[in-house]
Amino acid sequence: MTMHTTHLFVVDPDEERLTKLIKLLDECGYTAQTTAVPEHILSLPEPNTIDIVFLHITEAAENNFALLRQFQAHAELRHLPIIIYGIKDDLIDMDHAIAAGATDYLTLPTTAVLLKTRVRTSLEKRLFAEQATWYLREFNEMEKLADDLRLKILPLGIALSTEKNFDHLLEQIVIEAMTICNADMGALYLRTEDDYLRSAIMRTNSLNLFYGGSTGTEVPALPLPLYNQDGQPNHSDAMTYAILAHETVNIANIYNVGRFNFSNTKKFDQTHQYRTVSCLTVPLLNHRAIGVLQLCNTRDEQGSYVPFQAYHQLVAESLASQATVVLHNHILSKRHEELLGYQRELEIARRLQEGFLPKELPQLPNWELAARLQPARIVSGDFYDVLTLPDGRIALVIADVCDKGVVAALFMALIRSLLRAYLQQYYFLLEQSTIGSPQPFPNPAAALTNTTSLTNSYIAQQHSQNHMFATLFFGILDLDSSSLTYVNAGHNPPLLLKSDGRILTLGSTGPAVGLQAEALYHAKALTLEPGDLLFAYTDGIIDARDPEKRFFTLERLKGLLKNNGEPVDVLLNNIETAVHNYIDGTGQFDDITMLALKRQ
């Protein structure tokens, strides 16, 4: 442990008296400098290194009162302990000496014990005075900070919260921070979604340079990456360090620091014949750092650039805290408005998509027909369709586009439109080719394979880069013969529940639509007997999961079909209820679509 050496200074023009005091100080373990001229102390290069001054003042030397008053007026000597000494009969009135600035007195001759006591007491008085001064200064700064918080920063936070224009808001934050901290330069950088710092506001009052905000002038500064190419944090710049470390960076002189790279600032100085000295960088922190506020070149009362003091840092951090809340709320409000816009658009898309579904299913004599579609999101990638063809037959479609949400919904609309268009084209071309001839009986197998192949070719050729495809079951029902001709393009095999309880599956007759441009599809046909039930579905049913992540399964679905003798619309309601009871509030994972056809 290093002991502090007490530095004493003795002022006495009498050499004999001076020698006696120095000898006594030496016996006590003190060393002292001496002078016969009191004014020498005022001209010392480092007077604050002196701990105590012994000054001889007698009735004949009352002019030394002026010296004591000079000590009191000197910034570095104000708290310097001064012990006046002399022979008792020669000492002046101590009340006058203490009033003039003396700390204590010592009468000669004296003892070593008394001398040490006087030295220790004076040092304690000095320490107390210095501590009192420090506490007073801290109290004054805290009082000033409290006043600024009450009168400036808190009202500013309220004012900022009412500002609706985002650019004006950013500009106002920088201007107020510069004003409170008496800074000549200020800038605000915001964090981007891809982890860059983008300059939003930059101002330099003495150069009349103002960028961003209401100026309409773009800030001439490139974005700063928060992370290096190797993925490591970019700590080379004061701003990137502040936002990543969540720490304020206070630098007295940027030209005397090697820790951070101020190349851009120095380039600015060179271009504009400017000199950046002090720099204070404060992160804007909420649940994450959203930006940084940087102030440069604070001025003292004489107008000189000086380092930012602790008070400036506290004020800037308080202002940054207020600004962060306002900015965060403003950003949240803006994003909320954007989300509301998206929600409105999705709601429109949902209504449009509902328009693609049949408004009413045709009423078929001796047949029951029902369908359901429940999207997992606002819009769906599933769809079903039922339409009556020119020859009286009924076309049935159920399809599942890969993925969910908006992209799947767009492809759903495209594929549904293509299927209808190509199916109608088939009948139109058939009719045109036989004008003036007996009307031929349309071939449902040809209609199905032709329509599916053309749809597949278009999707595969025009949208292969999107890697989108759809599975579908496409059938044509002949009401007179009760025959069903179908194409299964990679779809979950529909279930055919026979009247005797057996369950058959209608397997794939070709790949999913959109995977292979030259894919071949063939059709199959079957006859529906009285009591037969055809149930087509998408995988949102069998892939539904309970809270333990267990699937609903095809076997559970088959059990519901076997044990249900209700009309088909009641059957679909029962299956829908069973699925939702199974997932038990965990949320629907995929679109659920069902189509049921039963011959009475």
C-alpha positions in Angstrom: 0.0 0.0 0.0 1.4 3.4 -1.0 1.5 6.0 1.8 0.7 9.6 1.0 3.6 12.0 1.7 2.6 15.2 3.4 3.9 18.2 1.5 4.5 21.3 3.7 5.6 24.8 2.8 7.0 27.3 5.3 7.0 31.0 4.6 9.2 33.1 6.9 11.7 35.8 6.2 13.5 35.2 9.5 16.2 32.6 8.9 16.7 31.7 12.5 13.0 31.2 13.2 12.7 29.3 10.0 15.5 26.9 10.9 14.0 26.1 14.3 10.6 25.2 12.7 12.2 23.1 10.0 14.2 21.2 12.6 11.1 20.5 14.6 9.2 19.3 11.5 12.1 17.1 10.6 12.0 15.5 14.0 8.3 14.8 13.4 9.0 13.1 10.1 7.9 16.0 7.8 9.9 17.6 5.0 9.1 21.1 3.9 9.9 23.6 1.2 10.8 27.1 2.3 10.6 30.7 1.1 11.0 34.1 2.5 8.6 35.7 0.0 4.9 34.7 0.6 3.9 35.6 -3.0 6.0 32.7 -4.3 3.3 30.3 -3.4 0.8 32.0 -5.7 3.3 31.5 -8.6 4.0 27.9 -8.0 3.4 25.7 -11.2 1.3 23.1 -9.2 0.2 24.8 -6.0 -2.5 22.1 -5.4 0.3 19.6 -4.6 0.9 21.4 -1.3 -0.9 20.0 1.8 -0.2 22.7 4.4 1.4 26.2 4.5 3.1 27.5 7.7 3.0 31.3 7.5 4.6 33.6 10.0 2.4 36.7 10.6 3.0 39.2 13.3 1.4 42.5 14.3 4.1 44.1 12.2 3.1 42.1 9.1 -0.6 42.8 8.8 -0.2 43.2 5.1 -0.2 39.4 5.1 -3.9 39.6 5.5 -4.0 40.5 1.9 -2.1 37.3 1.1 -4.6 35.2 3.0 -7.4 36.8 1.0 -5.5 36.1 -2.2 -5.3 32.4 -1.1 -9.1 32.4 -0.6 -9.7 33.8 -4.1 -7.3 31.3 -5.8 -9.2 28.4 -7.2 -6.5 25.8 -6.4 -5.5 27.3 -3.0 -8.9 28.0 -1.6 -9.0 24.9 0.6 -5.3 25.0 1.4 -4.8 24.8 5.2 -2.7 27.8 6.5 -1.2 27.6 10.0 0.1 30.9 11.2 2.9 30.7 13.8 5.2 32.9 15.9 6.1 33.8 19.4 3.0 34.2 21.5 3.6 37.9 22.2 4.2 38.6 18.5 1.1 36.8 17.1 -1.7 38.9 15.9 -5.3 38.6 17.0 -6.3 35.1 15.9 -10.0 36.0 15.3 -8.9 38.4 12.5 -6.5 35.8 11.1 -9.1 33.0 11.0 -11.6 35.5 9.4 -9.0 36.3 6.7 -8.5 32.6 5.9 -6.1 31.0 8.4 -6.9 27.5 9.4 -5.0 27.2 12.8 -2.2 28.8 14.7 1.0 27.5 16.5 2.9 29.4 19.2 6.6 29.0 19.6 8.3 27.3 21.2 6.2 24.1 20.8 6.4 20.3 21.1 6.5 17.6 18.5 3.2 16.2 19.8 1.4 19.5 19.5 2.9 20.1 16.0 1.7 16.7 14.8 -1.7 17.4 16.2 -1.9 20.8 14.4 -0.9 19.1 11.1 -3.3 16.2 11.5 -6.2 18.6 12.4 -5.5 20.9 9.5 -5.3 17.9 7.0 -8.7 16.7 8.4 -10.2 20.1 7.9 -8.9 20.3 4.4 -10.3 16.8 3.6 -13.6 17.8 5.1 -13.7 21.0 3.1 -12.8 19.2 -0.2 -15.5 16.5 0.5 -18.0 19.2 1.4 -17.2 21.0 -1.9 -17.5 17.8 -3.8 -20.8 16.9 -2.3 -22.0 20.5 -2.8 -21.0 20.3 -6.5 -22.6 16.9 -6.9 -25.7 18.2 -5.1 -25.8 21.2 -7.4 -25.4 19.0 -10.5 -28.1 16.6 -9.3 -30.4 19.6 -8.5 -29.7 21.0 -12.0 -30.4 17.6 -13.5 -33.6 17.3 -11.5 -34.7 20.7 -12.7 -33.8 19.8 -16.3 -35.7 16.5 -15.9 -38.8 18.4 -14.5 -38.7 21.5 -16.7 -37.2 20.3 -19.9 -36.8 16.5 -20.5 -40.2 15.3 -19.1 -42.2 18.1 -20.9 -40.1 17.2 -24.0 -41.1 13.6 -23.7 -44.8 14.7 -23.6 -44.3 17.0 -26.6 -42.5 14.3 -28.6 -45.3 11.8 -27.9 -47.8 14.2 -29.7 -45.6 14.5 -32.8 -47.2 12.5 -35.6 -44.6 13.2 -38.3 -41.8 10.6 -37.8 -39.1 12.7 -39.5 -40.0 15.8 -37.5 -39.9 13.6 -34.4 -36.4 12.4 -35.0 -35.2 16.0 -35.8 -36.7 17.3 -32.6 -34.9 14.7 -30.5 -31.6 15.7 -31.9 -32.2 19.5 -31.7 -33.3 19.3 -28.0 -30.4 17.1 -27.1 -27.9 19.5 -28.7 -29.6 22.4 -27.0 -29.6 20.9 -23.5 -26.0 19.7 -23.8 -24.8 22.8 -25.6 -23.4 20.6 -28.4 -22.4 21.9 -31.9 -23.0 18.7 -33.7 -25.7 16.0 -33.3 -26.8 12.9 -35.2 -29.4 10.1 -34.8 -28.9 6.6 -36.3 -31.7 4.0 -36.4 -31.2 0.2 -36.4 -32.5 -1.5 -39.6 -34.1 -4.9 -39.8 -30.9 -6.3 -41.4 -28.7 -5.0 -38.5 -27.3 -1.8 -39.9 -27.2 1.6 -38.4 -28.8 4.1 -40.9 -28.3 7.8 -40.3 -31.6 9.6 -40.1 -30.6 13.1 -38.8 -27.3 15.0 -38.9 -26.8 18.6 -37.9 -23.7 20.9 -37.4 -24.8 24.3 -36.2 -21.5 26.2 -36.8 -21.3 25.0 -40.4 -25.1 25.4 -41.1 -25.2 21.8 -42.3 -28.6 20.2 -41.7 -29.6 16.8 -43.1 -32.6 14.6 -42.8 -35.8 15.4 -41.0 -37.8 18.4 -42.3 -34.8 19.5 -44.6 -35.7 16.9 -47.2 -32.0 16.5 -47.8 -30.6 12.9 -47.6 -27.9 12.3 -45.0 -24.6 11.8 -46.8 -23.5 8.8 -44.6 -23.3 5.1 -45.5 -25.0 2.6 -43.2 -22.8 1.0 -40.6 -22.9 -2.8 -40.2 -23.5 -4.0 -36.7 -21.7 -7.3 -37.5 -18.6 -8.1 -39.5 -18.6 -10.5 -42.4 -17.5 -13.3 -40.1 -20.6 -12.6 -37.9 -18.7 -11.1 -35.1 -19.9 -7.9 -33.4 -18.5 -4.7 -35.0 -16.9 -3.0 -32.0 -14.6 -0.8 -34.1 -17.0 2.2 -34.3 -18.2 4.0 -31.2 -21.9 3.9 -32.4 -21.9 0.2 -33.3 -20.2 -0.5 -30.0 -22.7 1.6 -28.0 -25.7 -0.1 -29.5 -24.3 -3.7 -29.2 -22.8 -3.3 -25.7 -25.7 -1.2 -24.5 -23.2 1.3 -23.1 -22.7 5.1 -23.4 -19.3 6.0 -24.9 -17.9 9.4 -23.7 -14.7 10.4 -25.4 -12.8 13.7 -24.6 -10.9 13.9 -27.8 -11.5 11.6 -30.8 -8.0 12.3 -32.1 -6.4 10.9 -28.9 -8.2 7.6 -28.8 -7.2 4.4 -30.6 -10.0 2.1 -29.5 -12.5 3.3 -32.0 -12.3 4.1 -35.7 -13.4 7.7 -36.3 -12.3 7.7 -40.0 -15.6 9.0 -41.2 -15.6 11.8 -38.7 -12.0 12.8 -39.5 -12.9 12.7 -43.2 -15.8 15.1 -42.4 -13.4 17.4 -40.6 -11.0 17.5 -43.5 -13.7 18.1 -46.0 -15.3 21.0 -44.1 -12.2 22.4 -42.3 -13.8 21.4 -39.0 -12.4 20.0 -35.8 -14.4 17.4 -33.9 -13.1 17.1 -30.4 -15.4 15.6 -27.7 -18.0 12.9 -28.6 -20.8 11.5 -26.6 -22.7 8.4 -28.0 -25.8 7.2 -26.2 -27.7 4.0 -27.2 -31.5 4.2 -27.5 -32.5 1.2 -25.4 -35.9 -0.5 -24.9 -36.3 -4.3 -24.9 -33.6 -4.0 -27.7 -31.4 -1.2 -28.9 -33.2 0.6 -31.7 -30.6 3.3 -32.4 -28.0 5.7 -31.1 -27.9 9.4 -30.4 -24.5 11.0 -30.9 -23.4 14.5 -29.8 -20.1 16.2 -30.5 -18.3 19.3 -29.4 -20.0 20.7 -26.3 -19.0 24.3 -25.5 -18.1 25.9 -22.2 -19.1 29.4 -21.1 -16.2 30.9 -23.2 -17.3 29.0 -26.3 -14.4 26.5 -26.3 -14.9 22.9 -27.1 -14.6 20.8 -23.9 -15.3 17.2 -22.9 -18.8 16.2 -22.0 -19.2 16.1 -18.3 -21.0 13.6 -16.2 -24.0 15.9 -16.1 -24.1 16.0 -19.9 -24.1 12.3 -20.0 -26.9 11.9 -17.5 -29.0 14.5 -19.3 -28.3 12.8 -22.7 -29.1 9.4 -21.3 -32.4 10.7 -19.7 -33.4 12.3 -23.0 -32.4 9.1 -24.9 -34.6 7.1 -22.6 -37.6 9.4 -23.2 -36.9 9.4 -26.9 -36.7 5.6 -27.0 -40.1 5.2 -25.5 -41.6 7.7 -28.0 -39.8 6.2 -31.0 -40.7 2.7 -30.0 -44.4 3.6 -29.5 -44.3 5.5 -32.9 -42.8 2.5 -34.6 -45.3 0.1 -33.0 -48.1 2.4 -34.0 -46.8 2.6 -37.6 -46.5 -1.2 -37.8 -49.9 -1.6 -36.2 -51.3 0.6 -39.0 -49.5 -1.5 -41.6 -50.8 -4.7 -40.0 -54.3 -3.3 -40.0 -53.8 -2.5 -43.7 -52.6 -6.0 -44.4 -55.5 -7.4 -42.3 -58.0 -5.4 -44.4 -56.4 -6.7 -47.6 -56.5 -10.2 -46.3 -60.2 -9.8 -45.3 -60.9 -8.6 -48.9 -58.9 -11.6 -50.2 -60.9 -13.9 -47.9 -64.2 -12.6 -49.3 -62.9 -12.9 -52.9 -61.8 -16.4 -52.2 -65.1 -17.3 -50.8 -66.5 -16.1 -54.1 -64.5 -18.8 -55.9 -66.5 -21.5 -53.9 -69.9 -22.5 -55.1 -72.5 -20.3 -53.4 -75.0 -23.2 -53.4 -74.5 -26.8 -54.2 -76.9 -28.2 -56.8 -79.8 -30.2 -55.6 -79.5 -33.7 -57.1 -82.5 -36.0 -57.1 -81.7 -39.2 -55.2 -78.3 -37.9 -54.2 -76.9 -36.1 -51.1 -74.1 -33.6 -51.6 -72.3 -31.5 -49.0 -68.9 -29.7 -48.7 -67.0 -27.8 -46.0 -63.8 -25.7 -46.1 -62.2 -24.3 -42.9 -59.0 -22.4 -43.5 -56.2 -22.6 -41.0 -55.5 -18.9 -41.7 -57.5 -16.1 -43.1 -57.2 -17.4 -46.6 -56.8 -21.0 -47.8 -54.8 -23.1 -50.2 -57.6 -25.7 -50.3 -60.7 -25.5 -52.4 -63.6 -27.5 -53.7 -65.8 -26.9 -56.7 -69.1 -28.3 -58.0 -70.5 -27.3 -61.4 -73.2 -28.6 -63.8 -71.8 -29.3 -67.2 -73.6 -28.6 -70.5 -74.5 -32.2 -70.9 -76.1 -32.4 -67.5 -73.3 -34.2 -65.8 -71.8 -32.9 -62.5 -68.1 -32.0 -62.1 -66.6 -32.4 -58.6 -63.2 -31.1 -57.6 -61.4 -31.0 -54.3 -57.8 -29.7 -54.2 -54.9 -28.9 -51.8 -52.2 -26.4 -52.8 -48.9 -27.0 -51.1 -48.2 -24.5 -48.2 -50.7 -22.3 -46.5 -51.7 -18.6 -46.4 -51.6 -16.0 -49.1 -49.3 -17.6 -51.6 -51.2 -20.9 -51.5 -54.5 -18.9 -51.9 -53.2 -17.2 -55.0 -52.3 -20.5 -56.6 -55.7 -21.9 -55.5 -57.4 -19.2 -57.4 -55.2 -19.8 -60.4 -55.7 -23.6 -60.5 -59.4 -23.3 -59.9 -59.8 -20.8 -62.8 -57.6 -23.0 -65.1 -59.7 -26.1 -64.4 -62.9 -24.4 -65.1 -61.6 -22.6 -68.2 -60.0 -25.7 -69.8 -63.1 -27.8 -69.0 -65.4 -25.3 -70.6 -62.9 -25.1 -73.6 -63.2 -28.8 -74.0 -67.0 -28.6 -74.4 -66.8 -25.5 -76.6 -64.3 -27.0 -79.0 -66.3 -30.2 -79.1 -69.4 -28.3 -80.0 -67.6 -26.2 -82.7 -66.1 -29.2 -84.3 -69.6 -30.8 -84.9 -71.6 -27.8 -86.1 -74.1 -29.2 -88.6 -73.6 -32.7 -87.5 -75.3 -34.8 -84.9 -74.2 -33.7 -81.4 -71.7 -36.3 -80.0 -71.9 -37.6 -76.5 -69.0 -36.0 -74.6 -66.4 -38.4 -73.2 -65.9 -37.6 -69.5 -62.6 -39.4 -69.3 -61.3 -37.2 -72.2 -62.7 -34.1 -70.6 -60.9 -34.9 -67.3 -57.5 -35.9 -68.7 -57.5 -33.1 -71.2 -58.4 -30.5 -68.5 -55.9 -31.8 -65.9 -53.0 -32.1 -68.4 -53.5 -28.6 -69.7 -53.6 -27.1 -66.2 -50.6 -29.1 -65.1 -48.6 -28.0 -68.2 -49.4 -24.3 -67.7 -48.4 -24.4 -64.0 -45.2 -26.4 -64.5 -44.0 -24.2 -67.4 -45.1 -20.8 -66.1 -44.5 -21.1 -62.3 -41.9 -23.8 -61.9 -39.6 -21.2 -60.2 -42.1 -20.9 -57.4 -41.9 -24.6 -56.6 -45.7 -24.7 -56.1 -48.0 -27.6 -56.9 -51.4 -28.9 -56.0 -53.0 -32.3 -55.4 -56.5 -32.7 -56.6 -59.3 -35.2 -57.1 -61.4 -34.3 -60.2 -64.5 -36.4 -61.0 -67.5 -36.2 -63.4 -70.7 -37.8 -62.1 -73.3 -39.2 -64.6 -76.6 -38.9 -62.8 -78.4 -41.3 -65.2 -76.0 -44.2 -64.9 -74.6 -43.4 -61.4 -71.1 -43.7 -62.8 -68.2 -41.6 -61.6 -65.3 -41.0 -63.8 -62.3 -39.5 -62.0 -58.6 -38.4 -62.1 -56.6 -38.4 -58.9 -53.6 -36.1 -59.3 -51.6 -37.1 -56.2 -54.4 -36.4 -53.8 -55.3 -38.2 -50.6 -57.3 -41.2 -51.9 -61.0 -40.5 -51.4 -62.8 -43.1 -49.4 -65.8 -45.0 -50.9 -67.9 -46.5 -48.1 -70.0 -49.3 -49.6 -73.5 -50.1 -48.3 -72.1 -53.4 -46.9 -69.6 -51.5 -44.7 -66.5 -52.0 -46.8 -64.2 -49.0 -47.4 -62.4 -48.7 -50.8 -59.9 -46.1 -51.7 -59.6 -44.2 -55.0 -55.9 -44.1 -55.5 -53.7 -41.8 -57.6 -53.9 -41.8 -61.4 -51.2 -39.3 -62.0 -48.8 -36.9 -60.2 -49.6 -33.7 -58.4 -50.4 -30.8 -60.8 -47.4 -28.5 -61.4 -44.5 -31.0 -60.8 -43.9 -32.3 -64.3 -44.8 -30.4 -67.5 -45.1 -33.6 -69.5 -47.0 -35.7 -66.9 -49.6 -38.1 -68.1 -53.0 -38.6 -66.4 -55.5 -41.3 -67.0 -59.0 -41.6 -65.8 -60.8 -44.4 -63.9 -64.5 -45.1 -63.6 -66.8 -46.7 -61.0 -70.5 -47.1 -60.4 -72.0 -45.8 -57.1 -74.6 -48.3 -55.8 -77.6 -47.2 -53.7 -76.3 -46.4 -50.2 -72.7 -45.8 -51.3 -70.9 -42.8 -49.8 -67.9 -41.0 -51.5 -65.9 -39.0 -49.0 -63.0 -36.8 -50.4 -60.9 -34.7 -48.0 -57.6 -32.9 -47.6 -54.8 -33.8 -45.2 -55.8 -31.1 -42.7 -58.1 -33.8 -41.2 -55.8 -36.8 -40.8 -52.7 -34.6 -40.0 -54.5 -32.7 -37.2 -52.6 -33.1 -33.9 -53.6 -33.2 -30.3 -51.6 -31.5 -27.5 -49.2 -34.4 -27.4 -48.5 -34.0 -31.1 -50.2 -37.2 -32.1 -52.0 -37.3 -35.5 -55.7 -37.7 -35.9 -55.0 -40.6 -38.4 -56.8 -42.1 -41.3 -58.1 -45.0 -39.1 -59.9 -42.6 -36.8 -61.5 -41.0 -39.8 -62.6 -44.3 -41.2 -64.2 -45.1 -37.8 -66.3 -42.0 -38.0 -67.5 -42.9 -41.5 -68.5 -46.4 -40.5 -70.3 -45.4 -37.4 -72.4 -42.6 -38.9 -75.7 -43.1 -40.6 -76.7 -39.4 -40.6 -77.2 -37.3 -43.8 -74.0 -36.2 -45.4 -74.2 -32.6 -44.1 -74.6 -33.9 -40.5 -71.7 -36.3 -41.2 -69.4 -33.4 -42.1 -70.4 -31.5 -39.0 -69.6 -34.5 -36.9 -66.2 -35.0 -38.4 -65.4 -31.3 -38.0 -66.4 -31.4 -34.4 -64.4 -34.5 -33.8 -61.3 -33.0 -35.3 -61.6 -29.8 -33.2 -62.2 -31.8 -30.0 -59.1 -33.8 -30.8 -56.8 -30.8 -31.2 -58.2 -29.5 -27.9 -57.3 -25.8 -28.4 -53.8 -26.3 -29.8 -54.8 -24.5 -33.0 -55.7 -25.8 -36.5 -52.4 -26.7 -38.2 -53.7 -27.0 -41.8 -56.7 -26.2 -44.0 -59.6 -28.6 -43.6 -61.7 -29.4 -46.7 -64.3 -32.1 -47.1 -66.7 -33.2 -49.9 -69.3 -36.0 -49.5 -71.5 -37.5 -52.1 -74.1 -40.3 -51.3 -76.5 -42.2 -53.5 -79.7 -42.6 -51.7 
